[in-house]
Amino acid sequence: MVIRGMSMPLIISCFVIILILIVLPLVISFKAERKNDEHKSEWDKIREYGNKINNKTRKKN
């Protein structure tokens, strides 16, 4: 179902642009998420913070 008056290169270029607009953010977010995985997870950060608080309160007594 090609729209009349649109040439094939125009249709292909529109499809490529739409594909890039969908895939590019996915790739960027995947790289950012993988970069965060190299560091500590949120649960590890919470555990360390809890241990830090516990150690402070134990030292006060």
PABA-605359 format. One record per residue (C-alpha): x, y, z; residue in three letters; residue number from 1. Coordinates in nm, 4 decimals. Each point is the difference from the previous one (the first is absolute). Layout:
N
xx = X yy = Y zz = Z r = ALA k = NUM
...
END
This chain:
61
xx = 0.0000 yy = 0.0000 zz = 0.0000 r = MET k = 1
xx = 0.2281 yy = 0.2718 zz = -0.1285 r = VAL k = 2
xx = -0.1345 yy = 0.3526 zz = 0.0129 r = ILE k = 3
xx = -0.0290 yy = 0.1348 zz = -0.3522 r = ARG k = 4
xx = 0.2513 yy = 0.2638 zz = -0.0951 r = GLY k = 5
xx = 0.2662 yy = -0.1144 zz = 0.2466 r = MET k = 6
xx = 0.3103 yy = -0.1435 zz = -0.1561 r = SER k = 7
xx = 0.1631 yy = -0.3138 zz = 0.1358 r = MET k = 8
xx = 0.3188 yy = 0.1780 zz = 0.1228 r = PRO k = 9
xx = -0.2143 yy = 0.2448 zz = 0.1982 r = LEU k = 10
xx = -0.1901 yy = -0.2853 zz = 0.1653 r = ILE k = 11
xx = 0.3229 yy = -0.1844 zz = 0.0819 r = ILE k = 12
xx = 0.1643 yy = 0.3120 zz = 0.1438 r = SER k = 13
xx = -0.3060 yy = 0.0693 zz = 0.2193 r = CYS k = 14
xx = 0.0088 yy = -0.3589 zz = 0.1231 r = PHE k = 15
xx = 0.3728 yy = 0.0252 zz = 0.0793 r = VAL k = 16
xx = -0.0473 yy = 0.3270 zz = 0.1888 r = ILE k = 17
xx = -0.2848 yy = -0.1472 zz = 0.2066 r = ILE k = 18
xx = 0.2073 yy = -0.3103 zz = 0.0698 r = LEU k = 19
xx = 0.2942 yy = 0.2135 zz = 0.1165 r = ILE k = 20
xx = -0.2263 yy = 0.2066 zz = 0.2259 r = LEU k = 21
xx = -0.1231 yy = -0.3196 zz = 0.1661 r = ILE k = 22
xx = 0.3264 yy = -0.1951 zz = 0.0221 r = VAL k = 23
xx = 0.2411 yy = 0.2795 zz = 0.0993 r = LEU k = 24
xx = -0.1580 yy = 0.0714 zz = 0.3432 r = PRO k = 25
xx = -0.0136 yy = -0.3735 zz = 0.0702 r = LEU k = 26
xx = 0.3704 yy = -0.0391 zz = -0.0729 r = VAL k = 27
xx = 0.0928 yy = 0.3013 zz = 0.2113 r = ILE k = 28
xx = -0.2053 yy = -0.1188 zz = 0.2973 r = SER k = 29
xx = 0.1434 yy = -0.3519 zz = -0.0325 r = PHE k = 30
xx = 0.3542 yy = 0.1382 zz = 0.0132 r = LYS k = 31
xx = -0.0853 yy = 0.2181 zz = 0.3005 r = ALA k = 32
xx = -0.1577 yy = -0.2924 zz = 0.1834 r = GLU k = 33
xx = 0.2978 yy = -0.2231 zz = -0.0733 r = ARG k = 34
xx = 0.2325 yy = 0.2724 zz = 0.1281 r = LYS k = 35
xx = -0.1981 yy = 0.0164 zz = 0.3255 r = ASN k = 36
xx = 0.0207 yy = -0.3774 zz = 0.0390 r = ASP k = 37
xx = 0.3779 yy = 0.0278 zz = 0.0307 r = GLU k = 38
xx = -0.0536 yy = 0.1970 zz = 0.3172 r = HIS k = 39
xx = -0.1912 yy = -0.1046 zz = 0.3095 r = LYS k = 40
xx = -0.3691 yy = -0.0769 zz = -0.0218 r = SER k = 41
xx = -0.2548 yy = 0.2026 zz = 0.1917 r = GLU k = 42
xx = -0.0427 yy = -0.2752 zz = 0.2597 r = TRP k = 43
xx = 0.3747 yy = -0.0065 zz = 0.0626 r = ASP k = 44
xx = -0.0026 yy = 0.3769 zz = 0.0514 r = LYS k = 45
xx = -0.2928 yy = -0.0290 zz = 0.2432 r = ILE k = 46
xx = 0.1753 yy = -0.2801 zz = 0.1894 r = ARG k = 47
xx = 0.3222 yy = 0.2034 zz = 0.0314 r = GLU k = 48
xx = -0.1904 yy = 0.3083 zz = 0.1158 r = TYR k = 49
xx = -0.1853 yy = -0.2061 zz = 0.2632 r = GLY k = 50
xx = 0.3271 yy = -0.1484 zz = 0.1234 r = ASN k = 51
xx = 0.1528 yy = 0.3475 zz = 0.0168 r = LYS k = 52
xx = -0.2914 yy = 0.1286 zz = 0.2113 r = ILE k = 53
xx = 0.0185 yy = -0.3058 zz = 0.2273 r = ASN k = 54
xx = 0.3728 yy = 0.0463 zz = 0.0519 r = ASN k = 55
xx = -0.0495 yy = 0.3678 zz = 0.0921 r = LYS k = 56
xx = -0.2656 yy = -0.0810 zz = 0.2595 r = THR k = 57
xx = 0.2110 yy = -0.2808 zz = 0.1497 r = ARG k = 58
xx = 0.2999 yy = 0.2334 zz = 0.0383 r = LYS k = 59
xx = -0.2084 yy = 0.2603 zz = 0.1861 r = LYS k = 60
xx = -0.0888 yy = -0.2453 zz = 0.2771 r = ASN k = 61
END
